[in-house]
Amino acid sequence: LVVHHIAGDGWSLGPLAADLTRAYTARVEGRVPQWRGLPVQYADYTLWQNELLGDQDDPDSLFATQIGYWKQALAGLPDQSVLPADRPRPAVMTYRGDYVTVEVGADLHRRLSDVARASGASLFMVLQAGLAGLLTRLGAGEDVAVGSPVAGRTDQAL
């Protein structure tokens, strides 16, 4: 199963898997799957969001205020961080990156969780702070922007 991120995200995979399981089980048993009605339609969410944020062309709207905030907060950040690398950056982006798997053992996880609890932070926040510290030590500077995808859903129905 392949789902483009524009159509689904990590939060969506659980309900999608449950729906596929329900449909498969029903079909194997020779029945039509029974679907529960959705509590909210995507159109309802977009209408609510438009009402909340307002018109992007209205300088007094929440939308314009938030965009202005982030433009100011991120102003002056470099387009890319200069970090030590094992090969030169290509002149044209190739999208042929790679990843590094990092395993966190049970003892380290417990200690990191203890730091998070003692700091009133989440484990994610502790790990992100550690990443920012590492990037600073590697030469990215003291003001390091680290992005993270966010589902932005504050209601279980979404």
ZILINCOR-V535034 format. One record per residue. N is the residue number from 0. PHI is phi in whole degrees, -180 to 180 (* if undefined). PSI is psi as a letter, one per 40 degrees, with the letter a starting at -180 (* if undefined). Layout:
n = (N,N)
phi = (PHI,PHI)
psi = (PSI,PSI)
This chain:
n = (0,1,2,3,4,5,6,7,8,9,10,11,12,13,14,15,16,17,18,19,20,21,22,23,24,25,26,27,28,29,30,31,32,33,34,35,36,37,38,39,40,41,42,43,44,45,46,47,48,49,50,51,52,53,54,55,56,57,58,59,60,61,62,63,64,65,66,67,68,69,70,71,72,73,74,75,76,77,78,79,80,81,82,83,84,85,86,87,88,89,90,91,92,93,94,95,96,97,98,99,100,101,102,103,104,105,106,107,108,109,110,111,112,113,114,115,116,117,118,119,120,121,122,123,124,125,126,127,128,129,130,131,132,133,134,135,136,137,138,139,140,141,142,143,144,145,146,147,148,149,150,151,152,153,154,155,156,157)
phi = (*,-118,-129,-69,-61,-69,-102,-164,-138,-55,-67,-78,-66,-61,-62,-64,-62,-63,-65,-63,-63,-62,-67,-63,-60,-62,-66,-62,-85,78,-116,-90,-62,-98,-105,-83,-66,-75,-69,-143,-94,-59,-61,-61,-63,-67,-63,-62,-65,-63,-66,-68,-82,81,-78,-64,-87,-88,-63,-95,-74,-62,-57,-64,-63,-68,-62,-61,-59,-70,-62,-71,-64,-97,-61,88,-71,-68,-65,-149,-86,-95,-128,-63,-137,-87,-158,-70,-68,-67,-63,-122,-59,-107,62,-102,-74,-144,-139,-124,-87,-120,-97,-110,-69,-60,-66,-64,-59,-62,-66,-65,-63,-63,-61,-61,-60,-65,-95,69,-122,-89,-60,-58,-63,-64,-65,-67,-63,-63,-63,-62,-63,-63,-62,-63,-62,-83,109,-79,100,-94,-112,-105,-92,-123,-91,-154,-69,-134,-69,73,-103,-106,-124,-57,-66,-88)
psi = (h,h,h,i,d,d,e,i,a,d,d,d,d,d,d,d,d,d,d,d,d,d,d,d,d,d,d,d,e,f,i,h,i,h,h,i,i,h,d,h,i,d,d,d,d,d,d,d,d,d,d,d,d,a,h,d,e,h,e,e,i,d,d,d,d,d,d,d,d,d,d,d,d,e,h,e,i,i,d,i,i,h,i,h,i,e,i,i,h,i,d,h,h,e,f,f,a,a,i,h,h,h,h,h,i,d,d,d,d,d,d,d,d,d,d,d,d,d,e,f,i,i,d,d,d,d,d,d,d,d,d,d,d,d,d,d,d,e,e,e,i,e,g,h,h,h,i,h,i,h,d,e,h,e,h,d,d,*)
